[in-house]
Amino acid sequence: MERNHSLEQCVDACHICIDQCNNCISYCQGKPEMEECAKLCAACVRACEHFITVCQNQPVKDADEGVKCAEACDNCATECKKHAHATCISCAEACRKCEEASRSISVVY
């Protein structure tokens, strides 16, 4: 039961991360100095979406997928934290929570 609860929390964290990254991508559009931020947010969205799919569709979880998601979240959070805009800060915070949740799932499985 604990695994399912942790898995649900992880998927919820991924959904929040995706939403915040998409907000950040929208904010970054048209700003050349924010190109790297948008690129890492997009990579994070892809990693989170893939991890959610894996979590929902595979009876046996692959810990490597959690690690990949956590790494993408870490990269995104590190870049977003460099920017003072509230959208980037919110994104960085959501990415850190998702990173922690993804890593915890990787340890469980």
N, C-alpha and C positions, 0 to 999 in steps of 0.2 A: 504494500500500500504506500509506503514511504517513497518508493521509486516513482510511482504514478504521480504522486503529489509534487515531487521535485521536477518531474518531466513537464507537468502542467505549468509550474512556475517558470521553467525555462522557456517553454513555448510562449507564455505570456510576455516574458522579458524580451524575447525575439520580436514579437509583434510590436511592442512599444519602441524597440530600437529601430525597426523598419520605419515606423511612422516618423520618428524624430529624424532619421537619416533622410527620408524623403522631404521633410520640411527644410532641412539644411541644404539639400541639393537645390531646392527651389530658391532659397535665399542666395545661394552661390552663383546661380545662373547669370551670365552676363558680366561677371566680375573676374577679370583675368587673374587677379591675385588670389582668388579662391578656387582656382582650377584643381589644385591638388586635393583640397578639402572635398570638393564635389566628387572627384574620382574615387577617393577612399570611402566616402559615404555610399556611393553606388556599389562598390565592391562589398561593403558590409551588408547592404540590402540583399545582394545576391547570396552571400554566405548564410545569412539568417533565413532567407526563404528556403534555401536548400536544406538547411538543418531542420527546419520545421517539417519539411516534406519527409525527410529521413525519419524523424521522430514519430510521425503519424503513420508511416507506411511500412516500416520494417519491424517485425516482431523482436528481433535481436538488434540492439542499438550498436552502432559503430562509434567507439570512443574517438577515433580519428576525426570524425565529422564534427564532434563537439570542439575539438582542439582547433580545427580550421575556422570554425565560427568565432571562437574566442580570439584567435589571432587577428581576424579581420576586424573584430570589434575593438581590439587593443590598438590597431593601427589607426582606425578612424578616430577613436577617442583621443589619442595622442595628438593627432593633427587638429582636431576641432578645439581642443583645449588651448591651442596657441592663439585662438581668435577670441576677442573680447565680446563679440556679439552674443546676445542672449540665445539666439537660435543655435549657435555652435556650442555654447555651454550646455544647453539642454540636451543636445545630441551627444556630447561627450559623456554626460552623466548616464544617459540611457544605454550607451554603448558599454560603459563600465559595468553596469548592472547585468547586462546581457552576457558580457565576457565572464563575469563571476558565475552566473548560472550555467553557462555552457561548459565551463571548466568543471563545475561541480558534477554535472551529468557525466562528463568524461571519466571522472573518478569513480562514480557509482557503477557505470557500465564497464 
